[in-house]
């Protein structure tokens, strides 16, 4: 019962967030500026994620991929985690979360190295 209650809360919150992002204007930059980027000038792992979701909602998939490809990499793993969570299989889900955390840290480091500048959020014309 608790899982259902949490699931409805998360789904409702997610839908509200998607509606907000869909109607937000992102042509001038980030909808929510990244504090880490503003303070350090570096890109965090999440930089461009909101703009990527905005682009997906407007069917601009390549632009979304260029803003933050981590969203595309993690989507199958998040679905897998979601199904394991619903079925009560916590141990496998924890392994997915730890793997995603490691990938996120590596991605955040690489996108700030000049040789991997193609990982940085980029606007496609």
C-alpha positions in Angstrom: 0.0 0.0 0.0 2.8 2.4 0.9 4.5 1.7 -2.5 1.3 2.7 -4.3 1.0 5.9 -2.3 4.6 6.8 -3.1 4.1 5.9 -6.7 1.1 8.1 -7.1 2.9 11.0 -5.4 6.0 10.6 -7.7 3.9 10.2 -10.8 1.8 13.3 -9.9 4.9 15.3 -9.2 6.6 14.1 -12.4 3.6 15.0 -14.5 3.4 18.5 -13.0 7.1 19.0 -13.6 6.8 17.9 -17.2 3.9 20.3 -17.8 5.9 23.1 -16.3 9.0 22.3 -18.4 6.8 21.9 -21.6 5.4 25.4 -21.3 8.7 27.1 -20.1 10.8 29.1 -22.5 14.3 27.7 -22.9 15.5 29.5 -26.1 17.5 32.1 -24.0 19.3 29.5 -21.9 18.6 27.2 -19.0 15.2 27.2 -17.4 16.8 26.7 -14.0 20.4 27.9 -14.1 23.0 25.5 -12.6 24.4 26.9 -9.4 27.5 24.7 -9.7 28.1 26.1 -13.2 27.6 29.7 -12.1 30.1 29.3 -9.2 32.8 27.3 -10.9 32.3 27.7 -14.7 32.3 23.9 -15.0 29.5 21.6 -16.1 28.0 19.3 -13.6 26.5 16.0 -14.7 23.0 17.5 -14.7 23.8 20.6 -16.7 21.4 20.7 -19.7 19.1 18.1 -18.3 16.0 20.4 -18.0 16.7 21.7 -21.5 17.0 18.1 -22.7 13.6 17.2 -21.2 12.1 20.4 -22.8 13.5 19.4 -26.2 12.1 15.8 -25.8 8.7 17.2 -25.0 8.9 19.2 -28.2 10.1 16.2 -30.2 13.6 17.6 -30.8 15.4 14.4 -29.8 18.9 15.2 -31.3 18.9 18.5 -29.5 17.9 16.8 -26.3 20.8 14.3 -26.8 23.2 17.2 -27.3 22.0 19.0 -24.2 22.6 16.0 -21.9 23.1 12.5 -23.3 23.0 11.1 -19.8 19.2 11.2 -19.9 19.2 8.8 -22.8 21.8 6.5 -21.2 19.9 6.3 -17.9 16.4 6.0 -19.2 16.5 2.2 -19.6 18.2 1.7 -16.3 15.6 3.9 -14.5 12.8 1.8 -16.1 14.6 -1.3 -14.9 15.0 0.1 -11.4 11.3 1.1 -11.4 10.1 -2.4 -12.3 12.4 -4.0 -9.6 11.2 -1.4 -7.1 7.5 -2.2 -7.8 8.2 -6.0 -7.5 10.0 -5.5 -4.2 13.4 -6.6 -5.4 15.6 -4.0 -3.6 19.0 -5.6 -3.9 19.2 -5.5 -7.7 17.8 -2.0 -7.7 20.6 -0.9 -5.4 23.2 -2.2 -7.8 21.6 -0.2 -10.6 21.7 3.0 -8.5 25.4 2.5 -7.6 26.3 1.9 -11.2 24.4 5.0 -12.2 26.2 7.0 -9.5 29.6 5.9 -10.8 28.6 6.7 -14.4 27.3 10.1 -13.3 30.6 11.0 -11.6 32.7 9.9 -14.6 30.4 11.8 -17.0 30.7 15.0 -14.8 34.5 14.8 -14.9 34.8 14.0 -18.6 32.5 16.7 -19.9 34.9 19.3 -18.4 38.1 17.9 -20.1 38.8 19.6 -23.4 39.2 16.3 -25.3 35.6 15.5 -24.3 34.1 18.9 -24.9 31.5 17.2 -27.1 29.9 16.0 -23.9 29.1 19.6 -22.8 25.6 21.0 -23.4 25.5 22.2 -27.0 22.8 24.1 -28.9 22.2 22.6 -32.3 21.1 25.0 -35.1 
